[in-house]
Amino acid sequence: MDSKEKLKELNVLNAIMLVAILIGIVIGIIIQELIGGVAIGMLGGFITRLIYLRKKYKDINPK
């Protein structure tokens, strides 16, 4: 994997996390608990990142 591919993957992972945190902030505003919303967003972001990485590397390295 060259440096351009690594940079692209990191950008995708950061974008996933940013969107998840923003969604969490909106949820936090709706439920009147901003910190809880950010926590929900971060949890969702980590889960989404794991799913993304598992799918990507399963396609690259099928068993």
PDB file of N, CA, C and O in Angstrom, chain B, residues numbered from 101:
ATOM      1  N   MET B 101       0.859  -1.168   0.000  1.00  0.00           N
ATOM      2  CA  MET B 101       0.000   0.000   0.000  1.00  0.00           C
ATOM      3  C   MET B 101       0.910   1.238   0.000  1.00  0.00           C
ATOM      4  O   MET B 101       1.759   1.397   0.877  1.00  0.00           O
ATOM      5  N   ASP B 102       0.720   2.102  -0.990  1.00  0.00           N
ATOM      6  CA  ASP B 102       1.566   3.290  -1.056  1.00  0.00           C
ATOM      7  C   ASP B 102       0.993   4.412  -0.190  1.00  0.00           C
ATOM      8  O   ASP B 102      -0.084   4.283   0.391  1.00  0.00           O
ATOM      9  N   SER B 103       1.735   5.507  -0.120  1.00  0.00           N
ATOM     10  CA  SER B 103       1.358   6.581   0.808  1.00  0.00           C
ATOM     11  C   SER B 103       0.056   7.268   0.405  1.00  0.00           C
ATOM     12  O   SER B 103      -0.682   7.731   1.275  1.00  0.00           O
ATOM     13  N   LYS B 104      -0.242   7.346  -0.893  1.00  0.00           N
ATOM     14  CA  LYS B 104      -1.500   7.973  -1.319  1.00  0.00           C
ATOM     15  C   LYS B 104      -2.712   7.155  -0.874  1.00  0.00           C
ATOM     16  O   LYS B 104      -3.729   7.713  -0.462  1.00  0.00           O
ATOM     17  N   GLU B 105      -2.598   5.841  -0.960  1.00  0.00           N
ATOM     18  CA  GLU B 105      -3.690   4.975  -0.512  1.00  0.00           C
ATOM     19  C   GLU B 105      -3.871   5.063   1.006  1.00  0.00           C
ATOM     20  O   GLU B 105      -4.998   5.081   1.501  1.00  0.00           O
ATOM     21  N   LYS B 106      -2.755   5.119   1.740  1.00  0.00           N
ATOM     22  CA  LYS B 106      -2.832   5.254   3.197  1.00  0.00           C
ATOM     23  C   LYS B 106      -3.500   6.568   3.578  1.00  0.00           C
ATOM     24  O   LYS B 106      -4.349   6.609   4.469  1.00  0.00           O
ATOM     25  N   LEU B 107      -3.109   7.646   2.896  1.00  0.00           N
ATOM     26  CA  LEU B 107      -3.684   8.952   3.178  1.00  0.00           C
ATOM     27  C   LEU B 107      -5.177   8.969   2.870  1.00  0.00           C
ATOM     28  O   LEU B 107      -5.962   9.555   3.616  1.00  0.00           O
ATOM     29  N   LYS B 108      -5.568   8.329   1.773  1.00  0.00           N
ATOM     30  CA  LYS B 108      -6.988   8.263   1.414  1.00  0.00           C
ATOM     31  C   LYS B 108      -7.767   7.487   2.476  1.00  0.00           C
ATOM     32  O   LYS B 108      -8.857   7.898   2.875  1.00  0.00           O
ATOM     33  N   GLU B 109      -7.209   6.371   2.928  1.00  0.00           N
ATOM     34  CA  GLU B 109      -7.887   5.575   3.951  1.00  0.00           C
ATOM     35  C   GLU B 109      -8.026   6.360   5.251  1.00  0.00           C
ATOM     36  O   GLU B 109      -9.082   6.321   5.883  1.00  0.00           O
ATOM     37  N   LEU B 110      -6.979   7.069   5.656  1.00  0.00           N
ATOM     38  CA  LEU B 110      -7.063   7.875   6.870  1.00  0.00           C
ATOM     39  C   LEU B 110      -8.092   8.980   6.732  1.00  0.00           C
ATOM     40  O   LEU B 110      -8.810   9.283   7.685  1.00  0.00           O
ATOM     41  N   ASN B 111      -8.172   9.588   5.552  1.00  0.00           N
ATOM     42  CA  ASN B 111      -9.179  10.627   5.325  1.00  0.00           C
ATOM     43  C   ASN B 111     -10.589  10.055   5.433  1.00  0.00           C
ATOM     44  O   ASN B 111     -11.475  10.689   6.005  1.00  0.00           O
ATOM     45  N   VAL B 112     -10.798   8.861   4.886  1.00  0.00           N
ATOM     46  CA  VAL B 112     -12.116   8.226   4.979  1.00  0.00           C
ATOM     47  C   VAL B 112     -12.455   7.922   6.433  1.00  0.00           C
ATOM     48  O   VAL B 112     -13.577   8.176   6.873  1.00  0.00           O
ATOM     49  N   LEU B 113     -11.498   7.381   7.181  1.00  0.00           N
ATOM     50  CA  LEU B 113     -11.743   7.050   8.582  1.00  0.00           C
ATOM     51  C   LEU B 113     -12.025   8.308   9.409  1.00  0.00           C
ATOM     52  O   LEU B 113     -12.895   8.300  10.279  1.00  0.00           O
ATOM     53  N   ASN B 114     -11.294   9.375   9.136  1.00  0.00           N
ATOM     54  CA  ASN B 114     -11.536  10.627   9.855  1.00  0.00           C
ATOM     55  C   ASN B 114     -12.893  11.218   9.488  1.00  0.00           C
ATOM     56  O   ASN B 114     -13.581  11.768  10.348  1.00  0.00           O
ATOM     57  N   ALA B 115     -13.282  11.109   8.225  1.00  0.00           N
ATOM     58  CA  ALA B 115     -14.590  11.624   7.808  1.00  0.00           C
ATOM     59  C   ALA B 115     -15.712  10.833   8.481  1.00  0.00           C
ATOM     60  O   ALA B 115     -16.705  11.416   8.918  1.00  0.00           O
ATOM     61  N   ILE B 116     -15.559   9.517   8.567  1.00  0.00           N
ATOM     62  CA  ILE B 116     -16.557   8.683   9.245  1.00  0.00           C
ATOM     63  C   ILE B 116     -16.708   9.133  10.695  1.00  0.00           C
ATOM     64  O   ILE B 116     -17.825   9.277  11.191  1.00  0.00           O
ATOM     65  N   MET B 117     -15.589   9.354  11.367  1.00  0.00           N
ATOM     66  CA  MET B 117     -15.630   9.754  12.775  1.00  0.00           C
ATOM     67  C   MET B 117     -16.246  11.138  12.933  1.00  0.00           C
ATOM     68  O   MET B 117     -17.040  11.360  13.846  1.00  0.00           O
ATOM     69  N   LEU B 118     -15.891  12.067  12.055  1.00  0.00           N
ATOM     70  CA  LEU B 118     -16.423  13.425  12.132  1.00  0.00           C
ATOM     71  C   LEU B 118     -17.934  13.442  11.939  1.00  0.00           C
ATOM     72  O   LEU B 118     -18.651  14.106  12.688  1.00  0.00           O
ATOM     73  N   VAL B 119     -18.414  12.720  10.946  1.00  0.00           N
ATOM     74  CA  VAL B 119     -19.859  12.659  10.699  1.00  0.00           C
ATOM     75  C   VAL B 119     -20.582  12.023  11.882  1.00  0.00           C
ATOM     76  O   VAL B 119     -21.648  12.489  12.283  1.00  0.00           O
ATOM     77  N   ALA B 120     -20.008  10.964  12.439  1.00  0.00           N
ATOM     78  CA  ALA B 120     -20.637  10.300  13.590  1.00  0.00           C
ATOM     79  C   ALA B 120     -20.709  11.231  14.795  1.00  0.00           C
ATOM     80  O   ALA B 120     -21.716  11.255  15.501  1.00  0.00           O
ATOM     81  N   ILE B 121     -19.652  11.993  15.032  1.00  0.00           N
ATOM     82  CA  ILE B 121     -19.667  12.926  16.172  1.00  0.00           C
ATOM     83  C   ILE B 121     -20.677  14.035  15.937  1.00  0.00           C
ATOM     84  O   ILE B 121     -21.379  14.436  16.866  1.00  0.00           O
ATOM     85  N   LEU B 122     -20.763  14.540  14.705  1.00  0.00           N
ATOM     86  CA  LEU B 122     -21.762  15.575  14.404  1.00  0.00           C
ATOM     87  C   LEU B 122     -23.181  15.051  14.600  1.00  0.00           C
ATOM     88  O   LEU B 122     -24.036  15.752  15.143  1.00  0.00           O
ATOM     89  N   ILE B 123     -23.429  13.830  14.163  1.00  0.00           N
ATOM     90  CA  ILE B 123     -24.749  13.221  14.382  1.00  0.00           C
ATOM     91  C   ILE B 123     -24.994  13.069  15.888  1.00  0.00           C
ATOM     92  O   ILE B 123     -26.108  13.295  16.359  1.00  0.00           O
ATOM     93  N   GLY B 124     -23.963  12.689  16.638  1.00  0.00           N
ATOM     94  CA  GLY B 124     -24.086  12.567  18.090  1.00  0.00           C
ATOM     95  C   GLY B 124     -24.399  13.899  18.749  1.00  0.00           C
ATOM     96  O   GLY B 124     -25.184  13.952  19.696  1.00  0.00           O
ATOM     97  N   ILE B 125     -23.792  14.983  18.258  1.00  0.00           N
ATOM     98  CA  ILE B 125     -24.085  16.312  18.800  1.00  0.00           C
ATOM     99  C   ILE B 125     -25.538  16.676  18.558  1.00  0.00           C
ATOM    100  O   ILE B 125     -26.203  17.222  19.439  1.00  0.00           O
ATOM    101  N   VAL B 126     -26.037  16.375  17.357  1.00  0.00           N
ATOM    102  CA  VAL B 126     -27.449  16.652  17.057  1.00  0.00           C
ATOM    103  C   VAL B 126     -28.352  15.826  17.963  1.00  0.00           C
ATOM    104  O   VAL B 126     -29.341  16.340  18.486  1.00  0.00           O
ATOM    105  N   ILE B 127     -28.022  14.552  18.154  1.00  0.00           N
ATOM    106  CA  ILE B 127     -28.806  13.709  19.068  1.00  0.00           C
ATOM    107  C   ILE B 127     -28.744  14.282  20.478  1.00  0.00           C
ATOM    108  O   ILE B 127     -29.753  14.312  21.183  1.00  0.00           O
ATOM    109  N   GLY B 128     -27.563  14.737  20.891  1.00  0.00           N
ATOM    110  CA  GLY B 128     -27.414  15.334  22.211  1.00  0.00           C
ATOM    111  C   GLY B 128     -28.256  16.580  22.393  1.00  0.00           C
ATOM    112  O   GLY B 128     -28.830  16.796  23.460  1.00  0.00           O
ATOM    113  N   ILE B 129     -28.335  17.403  21.356  1.00  0.00           N
ATOM    114  CA  ILE B 129     -29.181  18.603  21.423  1.00  0.00           C
ATOM    115  C   ILE B 129     -30.646  18.197  21.534  1.00  0.00           C
ATOM    116  O   ILE B 129     -31.411  18.806  22.282  1.00  0.00           O
ATOM    117  N   ILE B 130     -31.028  17.176  20.795  1.00  0.00           N
ATOM    118  CA  ILE B 130     -32.430  16.724  20.818  1.00  0.00           C
ATOM    119  C   ILE B 130     -32.798  16.174  22.197  1.00  0.00           C
ATOM    120  O   ILE B 130     -33.880  16.464  22.709  1.00  0.00           O
ATOM    121  N   ILE B 131     -31.914  15.389  22.795  1.00  0.00           N
ATOM    122  CA  ILE B 131     -32.246  14.781  24.092  1.00  0.00           C
ATOM    123  C   ILE B 131     -31.809  15.650  25.270  1.00  0.00           C
ATOM    124  O   ILE B 131     -31.899  15.218  26.420  1.00  0.00           O
ATOM    125  N   GLN B 132     -31.338  16.870  25.001  1.00  0.00           N
ATOM    126  CA  GLN B 132     -30.938  17.827  26.041  1.00  0.00           C
ATOM    127  C   GLN B 132     -29.752  17.323  26.870  1.00  0.00           C
ATOM    128  O   GLN B 132     -29.621  17.683  28.040  1.00  0.00           O
ATOM    129  N   GLU B 133     -28.908  16.513  26.286  1.00  0.00           N
ATOM    130  CA  GLU B 133     -27.729  16.001  26.982  1.00  0.00           C
ATOM    131  C   GLU B 133     -26.588  15.919  25.975  1.00  0.00           C
ATOM    132  O   GLU B 133     -26.397  14.896  25.317  1.00  0.00           O
ATOM    133  N   LEU B 134     -25.832  17.011  25.863  1.00  0.00           N
ATOM    134  CA  LEU B 134     -24.808  17.137  24.827  1.00  0.00           C
ATOM    135  C   LEU B 134     -23.688  16.114  24.999  1.00  0.00           C
ATOM    136  O   LEU B 134     -23.251  15.503  24.024  1.00  0.00           O
ATOM    137  N   ILE B 135     -23.221  15.925  26.230  1.00  0.00           N
ATOM    138  CA  ILE B 135     -22.113  14.993  26.459  1.00  0.00           C
ATOM    139  C   ILE B 135     -22.534  13.563  26.110  1.00  0.00           C
ATOM    140  O   ILE B 135     -21.760  12.811  25.517  1.00  0.00           O
ATOM    141  N   GLY B 136     -23.752  13.196  26.475  1.00  0.00           N
ATOM    142  CA  GLY B 136     -24.257  11.867  26.128  1.00  0.00           C
ATOM    143  C   GLY B 136     -24.370  11.685  24.630  1.00  0.00           C
ATOM    144  O   GLY B 136     -24.077  10.611  24.104  1.00  0.00           O
ATOM    145  N   GLY B 137     -24.796  12.733  23.941  1.00  0.00           N
ATOM    146  CA  GLY B 137     -24.904  12.662  22.479  1.00  0.00           C
ATOM    147  C   GLY B 137     -23.548  12.491  21.820  1.00  0.00           C
ATOM    148  O   GLY B 137     -23.410  11.713  20.876  1.00  0.00           O
ATOM    149  N   VAL B 138     -22.539  13.215  22.312  1.00  0.00           N
ATOM    150  CA  VAL B 138     -21.188  13.070  21.757  1.00  0.00           C
ATOM    151  C   VAL B 138     -20.671  11.662  22.024  1.00  0.00           C
ATOM    152  O   VAL B 138     -20.023  11.066  21.163  1.00  0.00           O
ATOM    153  N   ALA B 139     -20.949  11.128  23.206  1.00  0.00           N
ATOM    154  CA  ALA B 139     -20.524   9.755  23.527  1.00  0.00           C
ATOM    155  C   ALA B 139     -21.193   8.748  22.600  1.00  0.00           C
ATOM    156  O   ALA B 139     -20.548   7.814  22.123  1.00  0.00           O
ATOM    157  N   ILE B 140     -22.482   8.936  22.347  1.00  0.00           N
ATOM    158  CA  ILE B 140     -23.196   8.053  21.415  1.00  0.00           C
ATOM    159  C   ILE B 140     -22.587   8.168  20.013  1.00  0.00           C
ATOM    160  O   ILE B 140     -22.396   7.165  19.326  1.00  0.00           O
ATOM    161  N   GLY B 141     -22.287   9.398  19.601  1.00  0.00           N
ATOM    162  CA  GLY B 141     -21.677   9.615  18.283  1.00  0.00           C
ATOM    163  C   GLY B 141     -20.312   8.962  18.165  1.00  0.00           C
ATOM    164  O   GLY B 141     -19.996   8.363  17.137  1.00  0.00           O
ATOM    165  N   MET B 142     -19.502   9.073  19.207  1.00  0.00           N
ATOM    166  CA  MET B 142     -18.170   8.460  19.163  1.00  0.00           C
ATOM    167  C   MET B 142     -18.268   6.939  19.133  1.00  0.00           C
ATOM    168  O   MET B 142     -17.520   6.280  18.410  1.00  0.00           O
ATOM    169  N   LEU B 143     -19.179   6.389  19.907  1.00  0.00           N
ATOM    170  CA  LEU B 143     -19.377   4.936  19.887  1.00  0.00           C
ATOM    171  C   LEU B 143     -19.818   4.481  18.499  1.00  0.00           C
ATOM    172  O   LEU B 143     -19.304   3.498  17.965  1.00  0.00           O
ATOM    173  N   GLY B 144     -20.768   5.200  17.926  1.00  0.00           N
ATOM    174  CA  GLY B 144     -21.214   4.875  16.570  1.00  0.00           C
ATOM    175  C   GLY B 144     -20.093   5.009  15.554  1.00  0.00           C
ATOM    176  O   GLY B 144     -19.982   4.200  14.633  1.00  0.00           O
ATOM    177  N   GLY B 145     -19.263   6.027  15.721  1.00  0.00           N
ATOM    178  CA  GLY B 145     -18.133   6.220  14.811  1.00  0.00           C
ATOM    179  C   GLY B 145     -17.131   5.081  14.887  1.00  0.00           C
ATOM    180  O   GLY B 145     -16.661   4.600  13.856  1.00  0.00           O
ATOM    181  N   PHE B 146     -16.798   4.642  16.100  1.00  0.00           N
ATOM    182  CA  PHE B 146     -15.857   3.538  16.243  1.00  0.00           C
ATOM    183  C   PHE B 146     -16.417   2.251  15.645  1.00  0.00           C
ATOM    184  O   PHE B 146     -15.692   1.504  14.988  1.00  0.00           O
ATOM    185  N   ILE B 147     -17.688   1.994  15.868  1.00  0.00           N
ATOM    186  CA  ILE B 147     -18.305   0.786  15.306  1.00  0.00           C
ATOM    187  C   ILE B 147     -18.307   0.855  13.788  1.00  0.00           C
ATOM    188  O   ILE B 147     -18.008  -0.133  13.117  1.00  0.00           O
ATOM    189  N   THR B 148     -18.646   2.027  13.242  1.00  0.00           N
ATOM    190  CA  THR B 148     -18.662   2.186  11.785  1.00  0.00           C
ATOM    191  C   THR B 148     -17.263   2.029  11.206  1.00  0.00           C
ATOM    192  O   THR B 148     -17.095   1.412  10.155  1.00  0.00           O
ATOM    193  N   ARG B 149     -16.259   2.579  11.878  1.00  0.00           N
ATOM    194  CA  ARG B 149     -14.877   2.424  11.411  1.00  0.00           C
ATOM    195  C   ARG B 149     -14.464   0.955  11.403  1.00  0.00           C
ATOM    196  O   ARG B 149     -13.810   0.500  10.464  1.00  0.00           O
ATOM    197  N   LEU B 150     -14.840   0.215  12.438  1.00  0.00           N
ATOM    198  CA  LEU B 150     -14.499  -1.210  12.487  1.00  0.00           C
ATOM    199  C   LEU B 150     -15.154  -1.978  11.345  1.00  0.00           C
ATOM    200  O   LEU B 150     -14.524  -2.823  10.709  1.00  0.00           O
ATOM    201  N   ILE B 151     -16.424  -1.678  11.093  1.00  0.00           N
ATOM    202  CA  ILE B 151     -17.128  -2.337   9.988  1.00  0.00           C
ATOM    203  C   ILE B 151     -16.461  -2.013   8.664  1.00  0.00           C
ATOM    204  O   ILE B 151     -16.265  -2.899   7.832  1.00  0.00           O
ATOM    205  N   TYR B 152     -16.104  -0.729   8.461  1.00  0.00           N
ATOM    206  CA  TYR B 152     -15.444  -0.304   7.223  1.00  0.00           C
ATOM    207  C   TYR B 152     -14.125  -1.051   7.031  1.00  0.00           C
ATOM    208  O   TYR B 152     -13.853  -1.569   5.949  1.00  0.00           O
ATOM    209  N   LEU B 153     -13.312  -1.104   8.080  1.00  0.00           N
ATOM    210  CA  LEU B 153     -12.006  -1.766   7.965  1.00  0.00           C
ATOM    211  C   LEU B 153     -12.146  -3.266   7.732  1.00  0.00           C
ATOM    212  O   LEU B 153     -11.394  -3.844   6.947  1.00  0.00           O
ATOM    213  N   ARG B 154     -13.099  -3.897   8.405  1.00  0.00           N
ATOM    214  CA  ARG B 154     -13.294  -5.341   8.204  1.00  0.00           C
ATOM    215  C   ARG B 154     -13.716  -5.642   6.774  1.00  0.00           C
ATOM    216  O   ARG B 154     -13.217  -6.583   6.156  1.00  0.00           O
ATOM    217  N   LYS B 155     -14.649  -4.830   6.246  1.00  0.00           N
ATOM    218  CA  LYS B 155     -15.094  -5.060   4.867  1.00  0.00           C
ATOM    219  C   LYS B 155     -13.967  -4.800   3.883  1.00  0.00           C
ATOM    220  O   LYS B 155     -13.789  -5.565   2.936  1.00  0.00           O
ATOM    221  N   LYS B 156     -13.203  -3.735   4.090  1.00  0.00           N
ATOM    222  CA  LYS B 156     -12.136  -3.388   3.153  1.00  0.00           C
ATOM    223  C   LYS B 156     -11.087  -4.482   3.108  1.00  0.00           C
ATOM    224  O   LYS B 156     -10.684  -4.910   2.026  1.00  0.00           O
ATOM    225  N   TYR B 157     -10.638  -4.940   4.269  1.00  0.00           N
ATOM    226  CA  TYR B 157      -9.571  -5.924   4.274  1.00  0.00           C
ATOM    227  C   TYR B 157     -10.062  -7.334   3.991  1.00  0.00           C
ATOM    228  O   TYR B 157      -9.267  -8.204   3.636  1.00  0.00           O
ATOM    229  N   LYS B 158     -11.347  -7.571   4.141  1.00  0.00           N
ATOM    230  CA  LYS B 158     -11.894  -8.861   3.722  1.00  0.00           C
ATOM    231  C   LYS B 158     -11.912  -8.936   2.196  1.00  0.00           C
ATOM    232  O   LYS B 158     -11.663  -9.998   1.625  1.00  0.00           O
ATOM    233  N   ASP B 159     -12.210  -7.793   1.521  1.00  0.00           N
ATOM    234  CA  ASP B 159     -12.192  -7.759   0.064  1.00  0.00           C
ATOM    235  C   ASP B 159     -10.773  -7.910  -0.475  1.00  0.00           C
ATOM    236  O   ASP B 159     -10.559  -8.547  -1.507  1.00  0.00           O
ATOM    237  N   ILE B 160      -9.805  -7.322   0.228  1.00  0.00           N
ATOM    238  CA  ILE B 160      -8.417  -7.392  -0.230  1.00  0.00           C
ATOM    239  C   ILE B 160      -7.830  -8.770   0.029  1.00  0.00           C
ATOM    240  O   ILE B 160      -7.107  -9.302  -0.813  1.00  0.00           O
ATOM    241  N   ASN B 161      -8.128  -9.349   1.172  1.00  0.00           N
ATOM    242  CA  ASN B 161      -7.519 -10.602   1.604  1.00  0.00           C
ATOM    243  C   ASN B 161      -8.578 -11.664   1.903  1.00  0.00           C
ATOM    244  O   ASN B 161      -8.718 -12.064   3.058  1.00  0.00           O
ATOM    245  N   PRO B 162      -9.324 -12.131   0.910  1.00  0.00           N
ATOM    246  CA  PRO B 162     -10.345 -13.148   1.223  1.00  0.00           C
ATOM    247  C   PRO B 162      -9.691 -14.475   1.593  1.00  0.00           C
ATOM    248  O   PRO B 162      -8.628 -14.830   1.085  1.00  0.00           O
ATOM    249  N   LYS B 163     -10.358 -15.197   2.491  1.00  0.00           N
ATOM    250  CA  LYS B 163      -9.810 -16.496   2.920  1.00  0.00           C
ATOM    251  C   LYS B 163     -10.331 -17.594   2.051  1.00  0.00           C
ATOM    252  O   LYS B 163      -9.986 -18.758   2.252  1.00  0.00           O
TER     253      LYS B 163
END
